[in-house]
């Protein structure tokens, strides 16, 4: 790849989302080099400005079908990808099958998730995923990682743009048979990822939060923690959040599948319920049941769900 084309890629990938000019330049350069991605990119850009019709629309569909497999590094689930302007920007990966950490195709990915596996991958397997390579510098969101991957985040290449980290599994299951070194992990991971502002604990309940040693975390960027919760968890989580980290926004997401997308922000004296009107009654009942028989029930306020 020529230096000029490298520069064009960098300008396009770094441009604000609505700025099409650098992408037009890149598409023209790719076309000039006989790269069919240039035509795909041009048609995607045209489609953003006006719906494609007839031959152009059919051509775009064919290009997507033909070229998409070329965008996917080893381990990516082909049916779970997000493509924008002809480049891979989001995907789900099977960690045990991702053995190409140095593949440059990872460099465009901004949202990365891992598919749960029956046997959690070892630390060595995680090192062979893109987390162990140098090309995730544009990654913003990393979700559904097992706790063994924390060792790679602590000692492998830093991800300078990472803002959101989501963990999967149970915090009480120690990697390698020993106690999980959460205090050490946080002390190493957070300074290396200065933009990390939220952590989503995939585990449920108060025990997971306390075992994750979050009360000892000190960083200016990290201000939001999310955790899955059932009715029996809410009061305990609220007590912990108020006492240990009143400076954070602590969000409990309902484990009940009928309350998917709903959550409650556990403020010191106010609970903020975010849910759809159809979910409100059930969500309120779960909150009330957690404080049943208590006199220290915080005020409950409603806030509409943000648009997706």
C-alpha positions as CSV (number, residue, x, y, z in Angstrom):
1,X,0.0,0.0,0.0
2,X,1.4,3.4,-1.0
3,X,2.1,6.1,1.6
4,X,-0.5,8.4,0.0
5,X,-3.1,5.7,0.3
6,X,-2.1,5.0,3.9
7,X,-2.6,8.7,4.5
8,X,-6.0,8.7,2.8
9,X,-7.2,5.8,5.0
10,X,-6.0,7.6,8.1
11,X,-7.9,10.8,7.1
12,X,-11.1,9.0,6.3
13,X,-11.1,6.8,9.4
14,X,-10.3,9.8,11.6
15,X,-12.9,12.2,10.0
16,X,-16.1,13.2,11.8
17,X,-18.9,10.8,10.9
18,X,-20.8,13.3,8.7
19,X,-17.8,14.5,6.8
20,X,-17.8,12.6,3.5
21,X,-15.0,14.4,1.7
22,X,-12.1,12.3,3.0
23,X,-14.1,9.1,2.2
24,X,-14.7,10.3,-1.4
25,X,-10.9,10.9,-1.8
26,X,-10.2,7.4,-0.4
27,X,-12.8,5.8,-2.7
28,X,-11.3,7.5,-5.8
29,X,-7.8,6.4,-4.8
30,X,-8.9,2.8,-4.3
31,X,-10.6,2.8,-7.7
32,X,-7.4,4.2,-9.3
33,X,-5.6,1.2,-7.9
34,X,-8.2,-1.2,-9.3
35,X,-9.5,-2.1,-5.8
36,X,-13.3,-2.9,-6.0
37,X,-13.7,-1.6,-2.5
38,X,-13.5,1.9,-4.1
39,X,-16.8,1.3,-6.0
40,X,-18.4,-0.2,-2.9
41,X,-17.4,2.8,-0.9
42,X,-18.6,5.3,-3.5
43,X,-22.0,3.6,-3.7
44,X,-22.3,3.6,0.1
45,X,-21.5,7.3,0.2
46,X,-24.1,8.0,-2.6
47,X,-26.7,6.0,-0.6
48,X,-26.2,8.2,2.5
49,X,-27.2,11.3,0.4
50,X,-30.1,9.8,-1.5
51,X,-31.7,6.3,-1.9
52,X,-30.1,4.3,-4.7
53,X,-32.3,3.1,-7.5
54,X,-32.2,0.4,-10.2
55,X,-28.8,-0.7,-11.4
56,X,-26.9,1.2,-8.7
57,X,-28.9,-0.5,-5.9
58,X,-28.4,-3.9,-7.4
59,X,-24.7,-3.3,-7.9
60,X,-24.3,-2.3,-4.2
61,X,-26.0,-5.5,-3.1
62,X,-23.7,-7.6,-5.2
63,X,-20.6,-5.8,-4.1
64,X,-21.5,-6.3,-0.5
65,X,-22.0,-10.0,-1.0
66,X,-18.8,-10.4,-3.0
67,X,-16.5,-8.3,-0.8
68,X,-17.7,-8.8,2.7
69,X,-15.9,-12.1,3.3
70,X,-12.6,-10.2,2.5
71,X,-13.2,-7.8,5.4
72,X,-13.4,-10.5,8.0
73,X,-10.4,-11.7,10.0
74,X,-10.3,-15.3,11.4
75,X,-12.8,-15.9,14.2
76,X,-15.4,-13.3,13.2
77,X,-19.0,-14.6,13.1
78,X,-20.0,-13.7,9.5
79,X,-23.6,-13.1,10.4
80,X,-22.8,-10.7,13.3
81,X,-20.9,-7.9,11.6
82,X,-21.4,-4.1,11.2
83,X,-20.1,-2.5,8.0
84,X,-20.0,1.2,7.3
85,X,-18.9,2.7,4.0
86,X,-17.3,-0.5,3.0
87,X,-15.2,-1.1,6.1
88,X,-15.7,-3.4,9.1
89,X,-16.6,-1.3,12.2
90,X,-18.3,-3.8,14.5
91,X,-18.3,-7.6,14.9
92,X,-18.7,-10.6,17.2
93,X,-15.7,-12.8,17.6
94,X,-15.2,-16.4,18.8
95,X,-12.1,-16.0,20.9
96,X,-10.9,-19.6,20.6
97,X,-11.0,-19.3,16.8
98,X,-9.4,-15.8,16.5
99,X,-5.7,-16.6,15.9
100,X,-4.6,-13.5,13.9
101,X,-4.0,-10.6,16.4
102,X,-1.7,-8.9,13.9
103,X,-4.3,-8.8,11.0
104,X,-4.5,-5.2,9.9
105,X,-8.2,-5.6,9.2
106,X,-8.8,-5.1,12.9
107,X,-7.8,-1.5,12.6
108,X,-11.2,-0.2,11.5
109,X,-13.2,-1.9,14.2
110,X,-14.9,0.4,16.8
111,X,-17.2,-2.1,18.5
112,X,-16.1,-5.6,19.4
113,X,-17.9,-8.3,21.3
114,X,-17.0,-11.9,22.0
115,X,-19.4,-14.9,21.7
116,X,-19.9,-16.9,24.9
117,X,-18.2,-20.3,24.7
118,X,-18.9,-23.5,26.7
119,X,-15.3,-23.7,27.8
120,X,-14.0,-20.2,28.6
121,X,-10.8,-19.5,26.6
122,X,-7.5,-19.5,28.4
123,X,-5.3,-16.4,28.8
124,X,-3.1,-17.7,26.0
125,X,-6.2,-17.9,23.7
126,X,-7.1,-14.4,24.6
127,X,-3.6,-13.3,23.6
128,X,-4.2,-14.7,20.1
129,X,-7.4,-12.5,19.7
130,X,-7.2,-8.9,18.5
131,X,-6.7,-7.9,22.1
132,X,-3.2,-9.3,21.8
133,X,-2.4,-7.3,18.7
134,X,-1.6,-3.6,17.9
135,X,-4.5,-2.8,15.6
136,X,-7.4,-1.9,17.9
137,X,-6.5,1.8,18.4
138,X,-9.9,2.9,17.2
139,X,-11.9,0.5,19.4
140,X,-14.4,2.3,21.5
141,X,-16.6,-0.5,22.9
142,X,-15.4,-3.9,24.1
143,X,-18.0,-6.2,25.5
144,X,-18.6,-9.8,26.6
145,X,-15.1,-10.6,27.6
146,X,-14.3,-13.3,30.2
147,X,-12.2,-12.2,33.2
148,X,-9.1,-14.0,31.8
149,X,-9.0,-11.3,29.1
150,X,-8.3,-8.7,31.8
151,X,-4.8,-10.1,32.0
152,X,-4.3,-9.3,28.3
153,X,-5.7,-5.8,28.8
154,X,-3.4,-5.3,31.8
155,X,-0.2,-6.4,30.0
156,X,-0.8,-6.4,26.2
157,X,-1.1,-3.5,23.8
158,X,-3.1,-0.6,25.1
159,X,-6.4,0.4,23.4
160,X,-6.2,4.2,23.5
161,X,-9.8,5.0,22.4
162,X,-11.5,2.4,24.7
163,X,-14.5,4.0,26.5
164,X,-16.7,1.1,27.5
165,X,-15.8,-2.3,28.8
166,X,-18.2,-5.1,29.4
167,X,-17.4,-8.3,31.3
168,X,-19.0,-11.7,31.0
169,X,-19.2,-14.7,33.3
170,X,-19.0,-14.8,37.1
171,X,-16.5,-12.8,39.1
172,X,-16.1,-15.6,41.6
173,X,-14.6,-18.0,39.1
174,X,-10.9,-17.4,39.4
175,X,-8.6,-17.7,36.3
176,X,-6.0,-20.4,36.6
177,X,-7.3,-21.7,40.0
178,X,-6.1,-18.8,42.2
179,X,-8.0,-15.7,43.4
180,X,-8.8,-13.2,40.7
181,X,-6.4,-10.3,41.1
182,X,-8.9,-7.5,40.6
183,X,-7.0,-4.8,42.5
184,X,-4.0,-5.5,40.3
185,X,-6.0,-5.6,37.1
186,X,-7.7,-2.3,37.8
187,X,-4.4,-0.7,38.8
188,X,-2.8,-1.7,35.4
189,X,-5.8,-1.6,33.0
190,X,-7.1,1.9,33.9
191,X,-3.9,3.9,33.5
192,X,-3.4,2.3,30.1
193,X,-6.9,3.1,29.0
194,X,-7.4,6.7,30.1
195,X,-10.7,7.2,28.2
196,X,-12.4,4.2,29.8
197,X,-15.6,5.8,31.3
198,X,-17.9,2.9,32.0
199,X,-17.6,-0.8,33.1
200,X,-20.5,-3.2,32.7
201,X,-20.3,-6.2,35.1
202,X,-22.1,-9.0,33.4
203,X,-22.5,-10.9,36.7
204,X,-25.5,-10.5,38.9
205,X,-25.9,-9.2,42.4
206,X,-24.0,-7.6,45.2
207,X,-21.4,-10.3,45.7
208,X,-20.0,-9.8,42.1
209,X,-19.7,-6.0,42.7
210,X,-17.8,-6.4,46.0
211,X,-15.5,-9.2,44.7
212,X,-14.6,-7.0,41.7
213,X,-13.0,-4.6,44.2
214,X,-14.5,-1.5,42.6
215,X,-14.5,0.5,45.8
216,X,-10.7,0.8,45.5
217,X,-10.7,2.1,41.9
218,X,-9.3,5.7,41.5
219,X,-9.6,7.3,38.1
220,X,-11.0,10.5,36.7
221,X,-12.5,9.0,33.6
222,X,-14.4,6.0,35.0
223,X,-17.7,7.3,36.4
224,X,-20.3,4.7,35.5
225,X,-20.9,1.1,36.5
226,X,-23.7,-1.2,35.3
227,X,-24.6,-4.5,36.8
228,X,-27.4,-7.1,36.2
229,X,-29.8,-7.3,39.1
230,X,-32.9,-9.1,40.3
231,X,-35.5,-7.8,42.9
232,X,-33.5,-9.2,45.8
233,X,-30.3,-7.4,44.7
234,X,-31.5,-3.8,44.4
235,X,-31.4,-2.7,48.0
236,X,-28.0,-4.3,48.7
237,X,-26.5,-2.8,45.5
238,X,-27.9,0.6,46.4
239,X,-26.4,0.5,49.9
240,X,-23.0,-0.5,48.5
241,X,-23.1,2.1,45.8
242,X,-24.0,5.0,48.2
243,X,-21.4,4.0,50.7
244,X,-18.5,2.9,48.5
245,X,-18.8,5.1,45.4
246,X,-21.2,8.0,45.7
247,X,-19.2,9.8,43.0
248,X,-20.3,7.2,40.3
249,X,-23.5,6.7,38.4
250,X,-24.3,3.2,39.4
251,X,-26.9,1.5,37.1
252,X,-28.8,-1.7,37.9
253,X,-30.2,-3.4,34.8
254,X,-33.1,-5.7,35.4
255,X,-32.5,-9.4,34.9
256,X,-36.1,-10.0,34.1
257,X,-36.4,-10.5,30.3
258,X,-39.7,-8.7,30.3
259,X,-37.8,-5.6,31.5
260,X,-35.1,-5.8,28.8
261,X,-33.6,-2.3,28.2
262,X,-35.0,-1.0,31.5
263,X,-32.7,0.1,34.4
264,X,-32.6,2.0,37.6
265,X,-29.9,4.5,38.6
266,X,-29.1,4.0,42.3
267,X,-28.7,7.6,43.6
268,X,-28.1,8.4,47.2
269,X,-31.6,9.6,48.0
270,X,-33.3,9.1,44.6
271,X,-33.8,6.1,42.3
272,X,-34.2,7.0,38.7
273,X,-36.2,4.4,36.8
274,X,-35.6,4.3,33.0
275,X,-38.1,2.2,31.2
276,X,-40.9,2.2,28.7
277,X,-44.5,3.0,29.8
278,X,-45.4,-0.7,29.3
279,X,-42.6,-1.8,31.7
280,X,-43.2,0.8,34.4
281,X,-45.6,-1.2,36.6
282,X,-43.5,-4.3,36.7
283,X,-40.3,-2.4,37.3
284,X,-41.8,-0.4,40.2
285,X,-43.0,-3.7,41.8
286,X,-39.5,-5.2,41.6
287,X,-38.1,-2.0,43.2
288,X,-40.7,-1.9,46.0
289,X,-40.2,-5.6,46.7
290,X,-36.5,-5.0,47.4
291,X,-37.3,-2.4,50.1
292,X,-40.4,-4.2,51.5
293,X,-40.8,-3.6,55.2
294,X,-38.1,-0.9,55.2
295,X,-38.4,2.8,56.1
296,X,-35.4,3.9,54.1
297,X,-37.0,3.7,50.7
298,X,-35.5,6.3,48.4
299,X,-37.7,8.6,46.3
300,X,-38.5,7.0,42.9
301,X,-38.5,9.2,39.7
302,X,-39.2,8.2,36.2
303,X,-37.1,9.1,33.1
304,X,-38.0,8.0,29.6
305,X,-35.7,5.6,27.8
306,X,-33.2,7.3,25.5
307,X,-33.8,6.7,21.8
308,X,-31.7,3.9,20.3
